Amino acid sequence: MQNQLSPLILTFGPADPVGALGIQSDVAAFSMHGCHGLSVVTGLLVADSARVDDIHPVDSPTVAAQARMLLEDMPIAAIKVGTMATLEQIAAIAEIVSDYANLPLILDPFASSLPDCGMRDDDILTLIHQLLAPQATVMMLSQAELARFADCWRDPASEAPLEDDVTELTALGCRHVLVTGTGGGDGTRINNLYDGEGLVASLPWGQHLPGPFVGAGSTLSAALAAQMAHGVSAADAVRAAQEYTTGALVHACRFGMGRLVPNKIYRIAGGNC
């Protein structure tokens, strides 16, 4: 007999030994929002708090088999797809999530802290554009990542307003696009949420934080997935996720000699690491 009360979230992503990003980060953030995380590893990172040196992909049949076992066993409330390491993984994950189109899908495939292990390759970008973006409930990417991603559908030498690139994604079927780190006129950083009709919400970060951080984006998308697993609307979920992420960054921890790691348990640890 099932007796779980916490929403279950399935997350695809790399295993990070630091716990700053990937599945370890997701599971911690899910827990802090009253959710239980189920994880499928797409790659093994070789990393410390300063940098990621390499990623070793998990073969796509293993990724697919583990995801299918979990999905057939338990009632999942939301799916998050993070960094994928191969074309075969993208195709396999896209097929899996298409069988669960009723679930919120949070797509956050880009991580600036990772080495160039293929995520900047045109074939990788094109496949995400073709297979996963159309299925996303929310696709999250930075302004720079969106500009690079747009090379899939327009001449790389051309320029277009950010809104035109967002429209391309929503026209494909992506229900919401969250563009992070856009610049405000006063130097503030803003996260903008769009849907098929245009701008839904424009959310400035409340304060300037020194950093540098590793895993801020992963923290935000995990919190967003958790909010949506609870049935919260995209706009309200983004607001709540951004508030939580801001707190995690304010109370970030320096575990080693590298970058600061968001403190995902700050609400129960009194801000301590």
Secondary structure in CASP SS format (residue, H / E / C, confidence):
PFRMAT SS
TARGET T0000
AUTHOR 0000-0000-0000
METHOD secondary structure of the structure
MODEL  1
M C 1.00
Q C 1.00
N C 1.00
Q C 1.00
L C 1.00
S C 1.00
P C 1.00
L E 1.00
I E 1.00
L E 1.00
T E 1.00
F E 1.00
G E 1.00
P E 1.00
A E 1.00
D C 1.00
P C 1.00
V C 1.00
G C 1.00
A C 1.00
L C 1.00
G H 1.00
I H 1.00
Q H 1.00
S H 1.00
D H 1.00
V H 1.00
A H 1.00
A H 1.00
F H 1.00
S H 1.00
M C 1.00
H C 1.00
G C 1.00
C C 1.00
H E 1.00
G E 1.00
L E 1.00
S E 1.00
V E 1.00
V E 1.00
T E 1.00
G E 1.00
L E 1.00
L E 1.00
V E 1.00
A E 1.00
D C 1.00
S C 1.00
A C 1.00
R C 1.00
V E 1.00
D E 1.00
D E 1.00
I E 1.00
H E 1.00
P E 1.00
V C 1.00
D C 1.00
S H 1.00
P H 1.00
T H 1.00
V H 1.00
A H 1.00
A H 1.00
Q H 1.00
A H 1.00
R H 1.00
M H 1.00
L H 1.00
L H 1.00
E H 1.00
D H 1.00
M C 1.00
P C 1.00
I E 1.00
A E 1.00
A E 1.00
I E 1.00
K E 1.00
V E 1.00
G C 1.00
T C 1.00
M C 1.00
A C 1.00
T C 1.00
L H 1.00
E H 1.00
Q H 1.00
I H 1.00
A H 1.00
A H 1.00
I H 1.00
A H 1.00
E H 1.00
I H 1.00
V H 1.00
S H 1.00
D C 1.00
Y C 1.00
A C 1.00
N C 1.00
L C 1.00
P C 1.00
L E 1.00
I E 1.00
L E 1.00
D C 1.00
P C 1.00
F C 1.00
A C 1.00
S C 1.00
S C 1.00
L C 1.00
P C 1.00
D C 1.00
C C 1.00
G C 1.00
M C 1.00
R C 1.00
D C 1.00
D H 1.00
D H 1.00
I H 1.00
L H 1.00
T H 1.00
L H 1.00
I H 1.00
H H 1.00
Q H 1.00
L H 1.00
L H 1.00
A H 1.00
P H 1.00
Q H 1.00
A C 1.00
T C 1.00
V E 1.00
M E 1.00
M E 1.00
L E 1.00
S E 1.00
Q H 1.00
A H 1.00
E H 1.00
L H 1.00
A H 1.00
R H 1.00
F H 1.00
A H 1.00
D H 1.00
C H 1.00
W C 1.00
R C 1.00
D C 1.00
P C 1.00
A C 1.00
S C 1.00
E C 1.00
A C 1.00
P C 1.00
L H 1.00
E H 1.00
D H 1.00
D H 1.00
V H 1.00
T H 1.00
E H 1.00
L H 1.00
T H 1.00
A H 1.00
L H 1.00
G C 1.00
C C 1.00
R C 1.00
H C 1.00
V E 1.00
L E 1.00
V E 1.00
T E 1.00
G E 1.00
T E 1.00
G E 1.00
G C 1.00
G C 1.00
D C 1.00
G C 1.00
T C 1.00
R E 1.00
I E 1.00
N E 1.00
N E 1.00
L E 1.00
Y E 1.00
D E 1.00
G C 1.00
E C 1.00
G E 1.00
L E 1.00
V E 1.00
A E 1.00
S E 1.00
L E 1.00
P E 1.00
W C 1.00
G C 1.00
Q C 1.00
H C 1.00
L C 1.00
P C 1.00
G C 1.00
P C 1.00
F E 1.00
V C 1.00
G C 1.00
A H 1.00
G H 1.00
S H 1.00
T H 1.00
L H 1.00
S H 1.00
A H 1.00
A H 1.00
L H 1.00
A H 1.00
A H 1.00
Q H 1.00
M H 1.00
A H 1.00
H C 1.00
G C 1.00
V C 1.00
S C 1.00
A H 1.00
A H 1.00
D H 1.00
A H 1.00
V H 1.00
R H 1.00
A H 1.00
A H 1.00
Q H 1.00
E H 1.00
Y H 1.00
T H 1.00
T H 1.00
G H 1.00
A H 1.00
L H 1.00
V H 1.00
H C 1.00
A C 1.00
C E 1.00
R C 1.00
F C 1.00
G C 1.00
M C 1.00
G C 1.00
R C 1.00
L E 1.00
V E 1.00
P C 1.00
N C 1.00
K C 1.00
I C 1.00
Y H 1.00
R H 1.00
I H 1.00
A H 1.00
G C 1.00
G C 1.00
N C 1.00
C C 1.00
END
